Amino acid sequence: MRTNLNCRVFVWVGLLFFVLAQTNAVYYTSENKKSRKKTDERIHLVHADNLTYDQFTRPEAQCLSGKVEFLHGGLRMYCDSAVLLQAANSFEAFGHVKMIQGDTLTLVGEYLFYDGESQIAQIRRNVKMTHRAQVLLTDSLNYDRLYDVGYFFDGGQLIDGENTLTSDWGEYYTSTKKATFNYKVKLTNPKFTLTSDTLHYDMNTKWAEVEGPSNILSGDNHIYTERGFYNTQTQKAELFDKTVLFNQGRRMTGDSLFYDKNAGIMKAFRNIVYEDKKNRNILIGHYCWYNELTGEALATDSALAKDYSSSEDTLFVHADTLRLYTYNMETDSVYRVMHGYFHVRAYRTDVQAVCDSLVFNSREKKMTLFRDPIVWSEGRQVLGEEINVYSNDSTIDSIYVERQALLVENLDSLHYNQIAGQLMKSYYEGGEMRENEVEGNVYVVWFPLEKDSTILYQNYTETSRLRMFMQDRKFRRLWSPSAEGYIYPVGLAPQEQTRLEGFAWFDYIRPLDKYDLFEWRGKRKGTELKPSIRREPPLQKITSK
C-alpha cells in the first residue's frame, strides 16, 4: 500500500512541475531553421533497484527507485527515484538528477521532467549545466536536445573562464557555444565590468554584442553605448548609437567609436565631440584618432577646437586637420603641442585670426601662426610672415610679428593708420594692448585725431625704431630716437605716403562669428606677401670619380 501511495505522490508532483514548466514559453525557436519533429525512439530503462505500479489508478505509470538509470538516443540520465510514463514516452526524476550527453555535456539538479518525443528536458532546483569549460548555474533550466540549447527564465549565471555573466533570462547553444542574455545583464571580468539590457556572447571568439543602455567600466574608463561589440579577451570595442567614452574628466561622443584598450587607440566617426573639462577645451569633427598611451590625437573633417579656459570668452579654432602631441605624460611637467593645418581660421569676440597653419605650445604658452597670417582686434589688423602670440593665465601677454610686419588701424572708410617694420612687438595688460614697439625699416602713416575726433592732418614718418603708447584703446603717443617725416593736410599727401607697400584691409577675410570659420576665403590676387627667403643653403657640386 505504501508503494502505491508513493507512486501517486510522484505522479501528482510531476504533473505540478510539468504544468509550471509549460507556462515558460520557448523564446529561441524563431532563431532556428529546424522544425520540431517528434522521435519514435523509446526511452529505455537501464536499471532501477525497485519498480512498482498501481494498475487501478494509473497503470501506465511505473514508479522506480534506487539507482535509477535511463537511456534515450545517446543521453544517459540518473536519479534517486522516477515515474516512467511509457505511453507518453516520458518520465519524471527526483533526487540527485544527472544527465550526460557524450563527453561534453552534463546537467545536474533535483528534479527532471523529460519528454522523449520532443526531446525537451526540464530541470529544476540547484541546476548546473557543464559544457566543456563552461558552467551554467540556475534554479530552472529547460534543455532542448533538438536545437542543442538550454535556457533559463528565473535568473542564471554562466561562467566562461574569467568571464561571469548573470541575467534574469538567457539561453545557451551548446552546438555553437553562443549565448543570449536579457534583463539585468551583468558581465564581470577582473579587468572590467559590463552591464546591459540584452547581450549576445560568443564563447569561441569572446566577443559580446550589447543592445539597449549598456555600460562598460574598466579602470578609469567608462563607456556608455546602446549598441556595440566588445571583445572580453582583447578589450577591443566597436560601438554605435549614442556612445559616450568617459576618462578622468574627459568625455568623447560620436556616432561610432572603435577602441583598443591594450593598444590605447581610439577612432571615432561622425558628429564627434571630445571635451576635456580639466583643461577646459572641446574638440569636434567627423573623424578623430586618439592614443591614450602617448597622448597623441588627430581630428579632421570639419575639425573645430574650442578653448573656454579664458575668462574673456571661448576661442574657436578651425583647420582642415588638428593634431595634438603630449610630452612628459608620466611627470608633473606634462605639456601639449597642437598643430593646425591647413586653412586655419580662429574666432573670439575680442580677437580673430586666419593663417595657413599654426602651432600652440602649452609649456611656452605660445601660439605661432605661419604663412600669410592675419590677426584682428577691434578696428586693428596685424599681418606678417610669422606671428607669435604669448599668453599668461589664458589672456594675451604679447604678440610678436616677424618680417613684413604691418599694423593697420581702421579710423573710417578712407583713413587708416599704418605701421610697417621687420619686427613688431605688442604688449598687453588685462587683455588690452598698452604698448607697441616696431624695429627695422619702420614706416608710419598716421592720422592724428582732434578733440572732436575730426582728422585735419596726415603724418608720414620713416625711422629705425618706434614705440607707441595706448590710452582708452587708442594710440595716443609715439616715440622714436630719430626720424624723417612729413605732415600733410588731409587728402593732399602723395599716394605712396598714404598707403604703405603691402597695405590692404582684409575685412572680407575676417571671420564674422564662430559659424563663419568653415568658409575659407583667401587674399585677393596682388595682396599676398612678397616671397621671402630666410635661409638659402650653399650649393655644392658633387663629382663622382
C-alpha positions in Angstrom: 0.0 0.0 0.0 2.8 2.4 0.9 4.5 1.8 -2.5 1.3 2.7 -4.4 0.9 5.9 -2.3 4.5 6.9 -3.1 3.8 6.3 -6.8 0.7 8.6 -6.7 2.7 11.3 -4.9 5.4 11.1 -7.6 2.7 11.4 -10.3 1.0 14.4 -8.8 4.2 16.3 -8.0 5.4 15.6 -11.5 2.2 16.9 -13.0 2.5 20.1 -11.0 6.1 20.7 -12.2 5.0 19.9 -15.8 2.2 22.5 -15.7 4.5 25.1 -14.2 7.2 24.4 -16.8 4.7 24.8 -19.7 4.0 28.4 -18.6 7.5 29.3 -19.7 7.5 29.9 -23.4 10.2 28.8 -25.7 11.8 32.0 -26.9 14.5 30.7 -29.2 12.5 28.8 -31.8 12.3 31.8 -34.2 16.0 31.9 -34.5 16.4 28.3 -35.7 15.6 26.8 -39.1 14.8 23.3 -37.7 11.2 22.3 -37.5 10.0 20.5 -34.4 9.9 16.7 -35.1 8.9 14.0 -32.8 11.0 10.9 -32.4 9.8 7.3 -32.3 12.7 6.1 -30.2 11.6 4.8 -26.9 13.1 5.7 -23.5 15.0 2.7 -22.2 15.1 1.8 -18.6 18.6 0.6 -17.9 18.4 0.0 -14.2 16.3 0.5 -11.0 16.6 -1.2 -7.6 12.8 -1.1 -7.2 9.8 -1.0 -9.7 6.1 -0.7 -8.7 2.9 0.5 -10.3 -0.8 0.9 -9.4 -2.8 -1.0 -12.0 -6.1 0.6 -10.8 -5.4 4.3 -10.6 -2.7 4.8 -13.2 -1.5 1.6 -14.8 0.7 3.5 -17.4 2.9 4.9 -14.6 5.8 2.9 -13.3 7.4 4.0 -10.0 11.1 3.5 -9.8 13.6 4.0 -7.0 17.2 3.1 -6.1 20.0 4.0 -8.6 17.6 4.6 -11.5 19.2 4.9 -14.9 17.6 5.8 -18.3 18.9 5.8 -21.8 17.5 7.8 -24.8 19.3 8.4 -28.1 22.8 8.6 -26.5 21.6 10.6 -23.5 22.1 8.8 -20.1 20.0 10.0 -17.1 20.4 9.1 -13.5 18.3 9.8 -10.3 17.2 8.5 -6.9 13.6 7.8 -8.0 11.4 8.3 -11.0 7.9 7.9 -12.6 8.1 6.4 -16.1 5.2 7.0 -18.4 5.7 4.5 -21.2 2.7 5.5 -23.3 3.8 9.2 -23.4 7.4 8.2 -23.7 8.4 10.5 -20.9 9.4 10.3 -17.2 9.9 12.4 -14.1 13.0 12.1 -12.0 13.6 13.1 -8.3 16.8 13.5 -6.2 20.4 13.7 -7.5 19.3 14.1 -11.1 22.1 13.8 -13.6 22.1 13.9 -17.4 25.2 13.0 -19.5 25.3 13.5 -23.3 28.6 12.3 -24.8 31.7 13.5 -23.1 31.0 17.3 -23.3 27.6 17.9 -21.7 26.5 17.2 -18.1 23.3 18.5 -16.3 22.5 18.0 -12.7 19.6 19.1 -10.5 17.0 17.9 -8.1 14.0 17.4 -10.4 13.7 16.5 -14.1 10.8 16.1 -16.5 11.9 14.6 -19.8 9.7 14.2 -22.9 11.2 11.6 -25.2 9.1 12.7 -28.2 10.0 16.4 -28.1 13.4 15.7 -26.5 13.0 18.5 -24.1 14.4 18.2 -20.5 13.0 20.4 -17.8 15.4 20.5 -14.8 14.6 22.4 -11.5 16.4 23.4 -8.3 20.1 23.9 -7.9 20.7 23.2 -11.6 24.2 23.1 -13.0 25.0 22.6 -16.7 28.6 21.9 -17.6 29.6 22.1 -21.3 33.3 21.7 -21.9 34.9 24.5 -19.9 31.6 26.5 -19.5 29.4 26.2 -16.4 25.7 27.4 -16.3 24.1 27.8 -12.9 20.4 28.4 -12.3 17.3 27.2 -10.5 15.2 26.4 -13.5 16.5 25.2 -16.9 15.0 23.8 -20.0 17.3 21.9 -22.3 16.2 21.2 -25.9 18.2 18.4 -27.5 16.8 19.1 -31.0 18.2 22.6 -31.0 21.1 21.9 -28.6 20.0 24.8 -26.4 19.5 25.3 -22.7 17.5 28.4 -21.5 16.6 29.7 -18.1 13.9 32.2 -17.2 14.2 32.8 -13.4 17.8 34.1 -13.1 21.0 32.4 -14.1 24.8 32.6 -14.2 27.2 31.5 -16.9 30.9 31.1 -16.1 33.3 31.1 -19.0 36.9 31.3 -17.8 37.5 34.8 -16.4 34.0 35.9 -17.6 30.9 35.6 -15.4 27.6 36.5 -16.9 24.3 36.9 -14.9 20.8 37.8 -16.1 17.2 37.2 -15.5 16.7 35.2 -18.7 19.1 33.6 -21.0 19.8 30.8 -23.5 23.0 28.9 -24.4 23.6 26.9 -27.6 25.9 24.0 -27.0 26.5 23.3 -30.7 27.8 26.8 -31.4 28.8 27.9 -27.9 26.8 31.1 -28.3 24.5 32.6 -25.7 21.9 35.4 -25.3 21.1 37.1 -22.1 18.2 39.5 -21.3 17.1 41.7 -18.4 19.6 43.0 -15.8 22.6 41.5 -17.7 26.0 41.8 -16.0 29.3 40.5 -17.2 32.2 40.6 -14.8 35.9 40.2 -15.5 39.0 41.0 -13.4 39.7 43.8 -16.0 36.2 45.3 -16.5 32.5 45.1 -15.7 29.8 45.3 -18.3 26.1 45.8 -17.7 23.3 45.8 -20.4 19.7 45.1 -21.2 20.5 42.5 -23.9 23.8 40.7 -24.5 24.8 38.2 -27.1 28.0 36.3 -26.2 30.3 34.0 -28.4 32.4 31.8 -26.2 34.7 30.9 -29.2 35.7 34.5 -30.1 34.9 36.1 -26.7 33.0 38.8 -28.5 30.0 40.3 -26.6 27.3 42.2 -28.5 25.1 44.6 -26.5 21.7 46.1 -27.2 20.0 48.8 -25.2 21.5 51.0 -22.5 24.9 49.4 -21.7 27.9 50.4 -19.5 31.5 49.1 -19.6 33.7 50.1 -16.6 37.4 49.4 -16.8 39.8 51.3 -14.5 39.4 55.0 -15.2 37.5 54.3 -18.4 33.7 54.3 -18.6 31.9 53.5 -21.9 28.2 54.0 -22.4 26.5 52.7 -25.6 23.2 51.5 -26.8 24.6 49.1 -29.5 28.0 47.7 -29.9 30.5 44.8 -29.8 33.2 44.2 -27.1 35.9 41.6 -27.1 36.2 40.4 -23.5 39.7 39.0 -24.1 41.4 41.7 -26.2 39.3 44.5 -24.8 38.6 45.8 -28.3 35.3 47.6 -28.9 33.1 48.6 -31.8 30.4 50.9 -30.6 27.4 52.6 -32.2 24.3 54.5 -31.2 24.7 57.3 -28.6 28.1 56.1 -27.5 30.0 58.1 -24.8 33.5 57.4 -23.5 34.5 58.9 -20.1 38.1 59.1 -18.8 39.2 61.2 -15.9 37.3 64.3 -16.7 37.4 63.7 -20.4 34.4 62.8 -22.5 34.0 61.7 -26.1 30.8 61.1 -28.1 30.3 60.0 -31.7 28.1 58.1 -34.0 30.6 55.2 -34.0 33.7 54.5 -31.9 36.4 51.9 -32.3 38.5 51.3 -29.2 41.5 49.1 -28.5 42.3 49.4 -24.7 45.6 47.4 -24.9 47.0 49.5 -27.7 45.4 52.6 -26.3 44.0 53.5 -29.7 40.5 55.0 -30.3 38.9 56.1 -33.5 35.6 57.9 -33.8 33.4 58.8 -36.8 30.7 61.4 -37.4 29.4 64.0 -35.0 32.3 63.7 -32.6 32.6 65.8 -29.5 35.7 65.5 -27.2 35.6 67.6 -24.1 38.5 67.9 -21.5 36.8 69.6 -18.5 40.1 69.8 -16.6 41.8 71.9 -19.3 38.5 73.5 -20.4 38.6 72.7 -24.1 36.4 70.9 -26.6 37.3 69.3 -29.9 34.7 68.4 -32.5 34.7 66.9 -36.1 33.7 64.0 -38.1 36.9 61.9 -37.7 39.0 61.6 -34.6 42.0 59.4 -33.7 43.5 59.3 -30.2 46.2 57.3 -28.5 45.7 57.5 -24.7 49.1 55.9 -24.1 51.1 58.6 -25.9 48.5 61.4 -25.7 48.6 61.9 -29.4 45.3 62.9 -31.1 44.1 63.9 -34.6 40.9 65.4 -35.8 39.8 66.2 -39.3 36.7 66.6 -41.5 35.1 69.9 -40.1 37.5 69.9 -37.1 36.9 72.6 -34.6 38.7 73.3 -31.3 37.0 75.3 -28.5 39.0 76.7 -25.6 36.9 78.2 -22.8 39.8 78.5 -20.3 39.9 82.2 -20.8 37.8 84.5 -18.6 37.3 86.7 -21.7 35.4 84.3 -24.0 35.6 81.0 -25.8 38.2 80.7 -28.5 37.1 78.7 -31.6 39.8 77.4 -34.0 39.1 75.5 -37.2 41.6 73.8 -39.6 41.5 71.0 -42.1 43.4 69.0 -39.6 44.1 69.5 -35.9 46.8 67.4 -34.3 47.8 67.1 -30.7 51.1 65.8 -29.1 51.6 65.3 -25.4 55.1 65.2 -23.8 56.3 64.1 -20.3 53.0 62.4 -19.7 54.2 60.5 -16.6 55.7 63.6 -14.9 54.5 66.8 -13.3 55.9 68.7 -16.3 53.4 67.4 -18.9 52.7 69.7 -21.7 51.0 69.6 -25.1 51.7 70.9 -28.6 48.8 71.4 -31.0 49.3 71.7 -34.8 46.6 73.1 -37.1 46.8 72.9 -40.9 45.6 73.9 -43.4 43.1 76.8 -43.8 43.2 77.9 -40.2 40.5 80.3 -39.0 40.0 81.4 -35.4 37.3 83.5 -33.7 36.9 85.0 -30.3 34.7 88.1 -29.6 37.8 90.2 -29.0 40.3 88.7 -31.5 40.1 86.8 -34.8 42.8 85.3 -37.0 43.5 83.4 -40.2 46.6 81.6 -41.5 47.7 78.6 -43.4 48.9 76.7 -40.3 49.6 77.2 -36.6 51.4 75.6 -33.6 50.4 76.0 -30.0 52.8 75.0 -27.2 51.2 74.8 -23.7 54.6 74.9 -21.9 55.8 78.0 -23.6 52.2 79.4 -23.7 53.0 80.3 -27.3 50.9 80.1 -30.4 52.7 80.6 -33.8 50.8 81.4 -37.0 52.6 80.6 -40.3 52.1 81.7 -44.0 50.1 84.8 -44.6 48.8 85.1 -41.0 46.4 87.9 -40.1 45.1 88.9 -36.7 42.3 91.3 -36.0 41.3 93.0 -32.7 38.5 95.5 -32.8 39.4 98.0 -35.5 43.1 96.9 -35.8 44.6 94.4 -38.2 48.1 92.9 -37.9 49.8 90.8 -40.5 53.3 89.5 -41.4 55.2 86.4 -42.4 55.0 84.9 -38.9 53.0 85.9 -35.8 53.8 84.6 -32.3 51.2 85.1 -29.6 52.3 84.6 -26.0 49.7 84.2 -23.2 49.6 84.4 -19.5 46.8 82.8 -17.4 44.7 82.3 -20.6 45.0 86.0 -21.6 47.2 87.6 -24.2 50.6 88.8 -22.8 52.3 89.9 -26.0 52.4 89.4 -29.8 55.5 89.3 -32.0 55.1 89.8 -35.7 58.2 88.9 -37.7 59.2 90.1 -41.2 56.9 92.2 -43.4 55.0 93.3 -40.3 52.2 95.6 -40.9 49.7 97.1 -38.4 46.6 98.8 -39.8 44.0 100.7 -37.7 40.7 101.5 -39.3 39.6 105.0 -38.5 36.9 105.2 -41.1 36.3 104.1 -44.7 39.0 106.4 -46.1 41.6 106.8 -43.3 43.8 104.0 -42.0 46.7 104.4 -39.5 49.6 102.2 -40.8 52.8 101.0 -39.2 55.3 98.7 -41.1 58.6 97.2 -40.0 60.6 94.0 -39.8 59.7 93.1 -36.2 56.7 94.3 -34.3 56.0 93.7 -30.6 52.7 94.4 -28.9 52.3 94.2 -25.1 49.0 93.7 -23.2 47.7 94.3 -19.8 44.4 92.8 -18.7 43.8 91.6 -22.2 44.2 95.1 -23.7 47.1 96.5 -25.7 49.1 99.1 -23.8 52.3 99.5 -25.9 53.5 98.7 -29.4 57.2 98.5 -30.5 58.5 98.3 -34.1 62.0 97.7 -35.2 63.8 97.7 -38.6 62.9 99.9 -41.6 59.9 101.4 -39.8 57.3 103.3 -41.9 54.4 105.2 -40.4 51.2 106.7 -41.9 49.3 108.5 -39.1 46.1 110.5 -38.9 46.1 112.4 -35.6 42.6 112.9 -34.2 41.4 116.3 -33.0 39.5 116.6 -29.7 36.2 116.3 -31.6 37.6 113.2 -33.4 38.0 115.0 -36.7 41.0 114.5 -39.0 42.9 117.5 -40.3 46.4 116.3 -41.0 48.3 113.2 -42.1 51.8 112.3 -40.7 54.3 110.2 -42.8 57.4 109.1 -40.9 60.5 106.9 -41.6 62.6 105.6 -38.7 64.6 102.6 -37.4 62.6 102.1 -34.2 59.2 103.2 -33.0 57.3 102.9 -29.7 53.6 103.7 -29.4 51.5 104.0 -26.2 47.8 103.3 -25.9 45.2 105.1 -23.9 41.5 104.3 -24.0 42.2 101.7 -26.7 43.6 104.4 -29.0 47.2 105.2 -30.0 47.9 108.5 -28.2 51.7 108.9 -28.1 54.5 107.9 -30.4 58.3 107.9 -29.8 61.4 107.3 -31.9 65.1 108.0 -31.5 65.4 109.8 -34.8 63.0 110.1 -37.7 62.3 111.8 -41.0 58.8 112.7 -41.9 56.2 115.0 -43.4 52.9 116.4 -42.3 50.3 117.0 -45.0 46.8 118.4 -44.9 44.5 115.5 -45.1 43.9 114.3 -48.6 47.0 116.1 -50.1 49.7 113.5 -49.3 51.1 111.5 -52.3 49.6 108.0 -52.8 52.9 106.2 -51.8 52.9 108.0 -48.5 49.1 107.4 -47.9 49.1 103.7 -48.5 52.2 101.8 -47.4 53.6 99.0 -49.6 51.6 95.8 -48.9 48.6 97.7 -47.4 45.3 96.0 -47.7 42.2 95.9 -45.4 41.2 92.3 -45.3 37.7 92.7 -43.9 36.4 90.2 -46.5 38.6 87.5 -44.9 37.9 88.3 -41.3 35.8 85.6 -39.5 32.4 87.2 -38.6 31.5 84.7 -35.9 32.1 81.0 -34.9 29.8 79.8 -37.6 31.9 81.5 -40.3 35.0 79.5 -39.6 34.3 76.7 -42.0 34.2 79.0 -45.1 37.8 79.7 -46.3 38.3 83.0 -48.1 41.9 83.7 -49.3 43.5 87.0 -50.2 42.7 88.6 -53.5 45.4 88.4 -56.1 48.1 91.1 -55.7 47.7 91.4 -52.0 49.8 88.5 -50.9 53.1 89.0 -49.1 56.2 89.1 -51.2 58.2 85.8 -51.3 60.9 86.0 -48.6 63.8 83.5 -48.5 65.0 83.4 -44.9 67.9 81.0 -45.4 69.4 79.6 -48.5 71.9 76.7 -48.1 75.1 77.0 -50.1 75.1 75.0 -53.3 77.6 72.2 -53.6 78.7 70.4 -56.7 79.4 66.7 -56.1 81.5 64.9 -58.7 81.9 61.2 -58.8 85.2 59.5 -59.7 
